[in-house]
């Protein structure tokens, strides 16, 4: 068979997959799950104590879970769908076309899963990956500390050897949803005498372990997903270390690439109603059906172009990652651009709403949903690595600019 015939055959197979996927989604995705999420209740995170906010949410999750499409490109033996990169791309496109919500949101899917697939041993993969895919365990991330944020490698949470276990003592901060999480993937210092980036290990443990406590942090928006997390002699088997003891920084860097790619998705297209429609609710339309504010109309048009560019970059980033050709610093560029774009989205929403957008507590404003969301975006340029740090990485590792 010639290369041309092989290519034609692959194209035909992919088109067949597209048709079958579209039909399956149409038959199995409830109409209620084809609308943008408008609150935390619309997002299913899974976990030991997870509750569905509605029957359609439960149906959609269980159907996608049973098909392996909560993690479509993971191997089937770990609860995934076993799809190729091209098939996964088709699935994402078909879900986007109908506005289907993700059936499961999970730090296990976005961050820990890829790290386990690359660095975990077979026992760890079999133990944790199927539970992530099935939404049975909710994970949180133990990285930042009070004195180790942007300079994460300065972390001081220590893990002291005690036979077959480590005893973990210290604290983490800005631990998203730690008060709801079942397990944590955590960076700890296992060799205090080693150089800064050495002597760090990546370890997994149950948040129900004796000695673990959490304390929510209240944000300016009035809401908070963040917590302080404290460890007081938490006993964890050494077998829970992912990768090599004292080489956890390798795992941490790899996971950060996925975290930053995930955070960059805040600025991607398809998040809620188009800005122009939302703005028209407040500003109105002119005789030609255009937004009745020329300056705001121009801002939204510019935003739409930049949003489309980010979506194209995101697709390219996925393709390069699947092919093993992604630049390790590209996720930093995406993180910077995506989070800054998301902040712009909410600045425009606030401008479009005028004085009404400042309403804070009424039922009419859904308890100030818009201004609270706008205030929350201010953290986008800090979490997962500050914008300044991301720009520094891009300058050094992509543009190859000299240091100061």
N, C-alpha and C positions, 0 to 999 in steps of 0.2 A: 504494500500500500504506500502511495506517495505521501509526502508531507502535506500536500494540498488536500488529499483525500482524508488524511487523519484529522486535519483542521476542520474540514467540513463535517466530519462525523462528530467531533467534539462539540461543534456549534449546534448541530441538530440535537444532540443529547442534552445540551444545556437548555435549549429552547423547550424541549419536552419537559425538563425539570421545572422550567418557569411556568408552563401551563398547568402542570400538576400541582405546583406549590400555590399558585393563585387560586385554583379551585379548592384546595384544601383549606386555605385561609378564609376564603369566602364562606365555606361551609362550617368552619369551626370557631371563628373569631366573633364573639357576641357583638351586636351593634354598640352596646355601651362601652366596649373596649376599643372602639374606633374613634374616640374623642380624646382631645388632649387632657392630660392630668391637670386638675385645678387645685389640688390640695394634697397634703401628705397621705390622706386616706386613699387617694387614687393610686398610690404606689405600694406594691406588695414586696416586702423585704424578706419574707420567710423567717425561719428561726423556730426554736422550740416552742415559743409562746405566741407564734404568729396567728393572727386572726384576719379573715377576709372581710373587707368592708362591704362586699356585696356578693350575691350569687354569681353574676357574670364574671367578676374578678376571679372567683374560685374556679369556675368552668374553664376560663381562658388559661389560667396557670396550669391546671391539671392536664389539659389537652396538650399544651406545649411541652410540659415536663415528660409526659408519656411518649412523645415523639422524639425527645432528646433535643428539642429546640430552645430550651432555656440557655443552652450552651451549644449551638449548632455545629461549631467547628471542633469541638473536643472529641476525642476518640470515643467510640461507643462503649468500650469497656469501662470508661469512667463516667458514664451517664450522659455523654454527649450525643450529638446527631451524626457525627462522622462525616460531615459535609466537607467537600473540597473548598478551597478559597473562592473559586468561581461560583459554586453553588451557594455559599454563604452570602456572597455579594448579591446574588439574585434574590435570596430570601429577604435580606435587608431592604432591597429596593421594592419588593412586593409588599412588605409590611408598611413601608413608608407611603406607598401609593394609596393604601387604604386607610392610613392613619392609625394603624394598630399599635397599641401600647406595648412596651416590653412586658412579658409576663412575670418577670422576676428582676428586681434590682438587688445587687449584691456586691459588696466589696470582695467577696470570695470569687465572683465571676470576673470582675474588672481587674483585680490586682493579685490576690493570693493564687488563684487558679493558674494563671500563666507562669508564675514563679515556681509553683509545685511541678508543673509539667516539665519545666526546664531543670530544676535543681532537686526536686524531691526524689526520695528513693521509692521503690515500687510499693512498699508497705504504706508509706505516707500517701501516695497517690490513691491507692485503693481505699484507704480509710477516709480521706477527706473529700476527694473530688466528686464522688457520687452524691455525697450529702450536700455539697454546694449546689450541684446540678438540680437536686430534688428540693432545694430550699429548706432543708432540714436544720441547718446550722447557719446562724447569722454571725458574721465576723466583723471585728473592728481592727484598727491599725494602731499599734503602739510605737510611734516613731518620735515625734517632737517631745522635748522636755523643757522645763522652765528656762534652762540655760543652754538649750541645744535646739534651736529652731532652724534658721537658714544654715547654720553651722552644725548640721545634724551629727557629724562624726565626733562632736564633743560630748556625746551622750554619756551619762554617768550611771544609769540604772545597771546594777551589777548582778551577775549570776555566779554564785560561789559553789564550787564543786562539793558535793556531799554524797560520796559513794556513786550510785547509779543515777543520782538526781542533781539538779541545780537548785539552789535556794535563791530566789529572785527578790531583790529589794531596791526600791526606788520609786520614781513617779514619772508619769507621762502627762502631757497637756494637749488640749485641742483634739482629744480622742473622739472622733465623730461617732455618735450613737453608742458609746461604750456602755451606757446604762441599759441598752436593749440587747447588746451583743451576747452571744453564747460563748464564743471563743475569740482569742486575740492572736494576731501575728505580730511579734514584738522584737525589737532590737535591744540587745543587752550586751554589756561589756563582760566578757569572760576572761580577759587577760588585761588587767589594769596597767601592766608594765609595758605592753606593746605600743607601737607607734599609733598615732591618732586613728587612722583608718583600719588598722589591724586590731586584733583582739576583740572584735565585735562578732556576735553570733545572732542568727535569725532563728527564733524559737516560737513554737505554737503551744498555747495552753488554754484551758477552760477558765472562763471568767467566773465560774462558780467555785473555783478553788479557794481554799482557806487562805486569807490574807489579801484578797483582792477587794478593793472598794472603789466606788466611783462617785463623783460629785459634779452635777451639771453646772455649766458656765452660762450665765445669762448674757445675751448680746444686746446691743443697742436697739435691735428690731423688736425686742420683747420676747423673741423665741430663741431657741438654741439647740443645735444638734450636738454641741460640743460638751466634753467633760474633762475634768481632771481625773486621772486614774492612779491609784496608789497600790504598791506591792510591798507587803510586809512579810518577808520570808516565805514567799510562795514556792512550794515544792513542785518541781516539774521534771519528769524523766528526761534524761539526756537524749533519749531516742527521739524526742520531739524537735531536736535541732534540724533545720532544713539546710542541706549542703554540709559544708565542713565547719567544725567548731573553729572559731576565730577568723572565719572567712565570710561572715555574714554580710559584709559590705558589698560583696559581689551580688548577692541575692537582693540586697536593699536597692542597689542602683538599677538592677533590672526591673524590679517592681515599680520603682519611681517612674520609669518610662511609661508604664501602663497607667499609673495613677495620673500622670500629667496629661496623657492622651485622653483619659476619662474626663478630667476636669475641663480640658479644652472643648469637650462636647457641649458645655454650657452655651457656647456661642453658635452651635450648629443650627441649621434650618429645621423647621418643623416643630418648634417648641411653642405650642399654643397657636392661637389665631395669628394671622399676619398682622404686622404692626399697623399697616394702613387701615385695616378694618377696625382695630381697636381705637385708633386715633379718631376715626370718623364718628365713633359713638359719642365722643365729647366735642369734637370740632365741627362736625357736619361736613356735607359735600356741596360743591358748587353745581351750577346748572349742567355742567358736563360730566357730573358724577365723580369729579376729582376731589381729593381732600381739600377743604376750604381754608387752607393756610399754606401759601406757596413756600415759605421757608421750611415749615415742618415737612412738607411734601418732598422737598429736596433732601432733607436729612434722612428721611426714610428710604428714598431711592438710593442714596449712597450706602446706607446700611444694608439694603437688600443685595447690592452688588458685592459688598464685602462678605456678607453672610454666604452668598453663593460660592465665593472664592474659598472660604473656609471649608465648606462642604466638599468641594472638589479636592482640596488638600487632604482632607480626612480620608477620602476614598483612596487617594494615592498612598497615603501613609499606611493604610491597611494592606494594600497590594504589595508595597515594598516589604512590610513586616512579614507577610506570608511567604514572600520569596527569599527572606533572609537577607535583604539588601537595604534595610532601613538604617539611616545614620543614627547612632545612639543619642545624638543631641537634637534630632528633629522633633522629638516630643516636647522639648523645652520651647521651641519656636511655636509649636501648636498650642501649648499651654498658655503662653503669653498672648498670642493673638486671640484665642478663643475666649479667655477670661476678660480681656479688655473689650472684646466685642459684646459680651454679655452685659458688661457694665453700661456700654452705650445703649443697648436695647432698653434698659430700665431708665436711663436718663431721658430717652425719647418718650417712653411711656409716662414719665412724670410730667414732661413738658406738655404732652397731649392732654393730660388730665387737668391741667391748670390747678386752681385752688382746690377743686374737689379731690385731686390726687393726694392732698395732704391730710385728708380725713383719716382719723386714727382708730376709732373704736366703734363706729356705728354698724348696724346690720346692713345698711345700704352699701357700705364699703367693704363688707365681709371682714369686719374688725381690722380695717386698714391694711388689707392684703397687699395693695400695690406699694404704699410707702415702706411697709415692712420688708417686702421683697427687694425694693430698691436699696434699702439700707444693708440688707444681707449681702448684696453683690459687692459691697466694699471689701469684703473678706476674700473675694475671688482672686485678687492680685497678691494675696498673702499665702493662702492655703496651698499645700502641695509644692511650695517653693515660691518665693516672692517674685514679682515681675522683674525687679532689679537683678536678682540672681539668674533668672531665665535669660535676660538680655546679656548678662555677662557670659553665660554658657554659649549662647549663640555667637557672640563676638569672638570668643576664644576657640571654640571647637568647630564652628561652621565657616565663619568668615576668616578664621586664622589671623585675627588681629593681634598685635603685640600687647603684652600686659602693661599695666601702669608702671 
